[in-house]
């Protein structure tokens, strides 16, 4: 829980982006539900009763929903990747600053390879979590 609280601290500058992503994800769920409803309407109100005018209108609605879902999906993916890469960059910058504040004794007692391995590995673990 302590680690999660520390990680959430990094998300504060990106709250608006995260909120927009969540709202768009909810909208995508609504669009999926709308698609199911209109497919049912096509089957019940257009194909079974051979109402081709209704079929044309419902088909246009479904295509519009598919287009909207694609747009939302693009922006959800884009914003998610943007926020995640900014979070990783902030963490790497803080790690870099912390490393520069360490004493010379630390650098004398720690091998360069070990230090680089730890810094690189820790940052990459977070980057791969996306």
Secondary structure, 3 states (H helix, E strand, C coil): CHHHHHHHHHHHHHHHHHHHHHHHHHHHHHHHHHHHHHHHHHHHHHHCCCCHHHHHHHHHHHHHHHHHHHHHHHHHHHHHHHHHHHHHHHHHHHHHHHHHHCCHHHHHHCCHHHHHHHHHHHHHHHHHCC
